[in-house]
Amino acid sequence: MEQLPRQQYTTEFREQAVQLVLEQKLTIPEAARRLTMSGKTLERWVCRARQGQLATLGESRRPVTDLEAEVSRLTRDLAEARMERDILQKATAYFAKAQLPGTRS
C-alpha cells in the first residue's frame, strides 16, 4: 500500500491542542477525539510540551506539496465511497432476500 503524506499541523494548532490537555484537564483520547486527530500524535505533543520542546517539533519535515495533499484527499474519498458501496450492496442483498417467497419470518 502506498504511504500517504503526513498531516501538517500549524504551531498554533499544536499549542491549542496541548492546552486542552494541560490546562483544561481533558484526557488525551477525549481531546484527540474532539480535534479528530490521532491520540498518539497528541500524546507526543504533550510530552514534548512538558519538556519545553513543542516549538521545535516538525522543523526537519519537508512540506507536503499540493499534489500530495490532493492525492491524500482523493484516497480518503475513494475509501469512503467504497465503504458506502459495500454497505449498499449488503442492504440490497438483505432486502432482496426478504422479498423472496418463504423467507419471511
C-alpha positions in Angstrom: 0.0 0.0 0.0 1.2 3.5 -0.9 2.2 5.6 2.1 0.1 8.8 2.4 1.8 12.1 3.2 1.6 13.1 6.9 -0.8 15.8 8.0 0.8 19.2 8.5 -0.3 21.0 11.7 0.3 24.6 12.4 2.2 25.6 15.6 -0.9 27.4 16.9 -3.0 24.3 16.4 -0.4 22.2 18.3 -0.3 24.7 21.2 -4.1 24.8 21.5 -4.4 21.1 21.4 -1.8 20.8 24.2 -3.7 23.4 26.2 -6.8 21.2 26.1 -4.9 18.5 27.9 -2.7 20.5 30.2 -4.9 23.5 31.2 -8.4 22.3 30.6 -7.6 18.8 32.0 -9.1 16.8 29.2 -7.8 13.3 28.7 -5.7 12.8 25.7 -8.2 10.4 24.0 -11.0 12.9 24.6 -9.1 15.9 23.3 -7.9 13.9 20.2 -11.5 12.8 19.5 -12.7 16.4 19.7 -9.9 17.5 17.3 -10.4 14.5 15.0 -6.7 13.6 15.2 -4.6 10.7 16.4 -4.3 10.2 20.1 -0.7 9.1 19.7 0.2 12.3 17.9 -1.4 14.4 20.7 0.3 12.3 23.3 3.7 13.0 21.7 2.9 16.8 21.6 2.0 16.8 25.3 5.2 15.0 26.1 7.3 17.5 24.1 5.4 20.4 25.6 6.3 19.2 29.1 9.9 19.0 28.1 9.7 22.5 26.6 10.4 21.3 23.0 7.0 21.7 21.4 8.1 24.7 19.3 10.9 22.6 17.6 8.6 19.8 16.6 8.3 19.2 12.9 11.1 21.6 11.8 13.0 18.8 10.0 10.0 17.6 8.0 9.6 18.7 4.4 6.3 20.5 3.5 3.6 18.5 1.7 3.1 19.5 -1.9 -0.3 20.4 -3.3 -0.3 17.3 -5.4 0.4 15.0 -2.4 -2.3 16.7 -0.4 -4.8 16.2 -3.3 -3.8 12.5 -3.7 -4.3 12.0 0.1 -7.8 13.7 -0.1 -8.8 11.6 -3.1 -7.6 8.4 -1.5 -9.7 9.1 1.6 -12.7 9.9 -0.6 -12.3 6.7 -2.6 -12.1 4.6 0.6 -15.3 6.3 1.9 -17.1 5.7 -1.4 -16.0 2.0 -1.4 -17.3 1.6 2.1 -20.7 3.2 1.2 -20.9 0.9 -1.9 -20.3 -2.2 0.2 -23.0 -1.2 2.7 -25.5 -0.5 -0.1 -24.7 -3.9 -1.7 -25.3 -5.7 1.6 -28.5 -3.8 2.2 -29.7 -4.6 -1.3 -29.0 -8.3 -0.8 -30.8 -8.3 2.6 -33.9 -6.7 1.2 -34.0 -8.8 -1.9 -33.8 -11.9 0.3 -36.7 -10.6 2.3 -38.8 -10.3 -0.8 -38.4 -14.0 -1.8 -41.4 -16.2 -1.0 -40.9 -18.4 2.0 -38.1 -16.3 3.6 -40.3 -14.0 5.7 -40.2 -14.8 9.4 
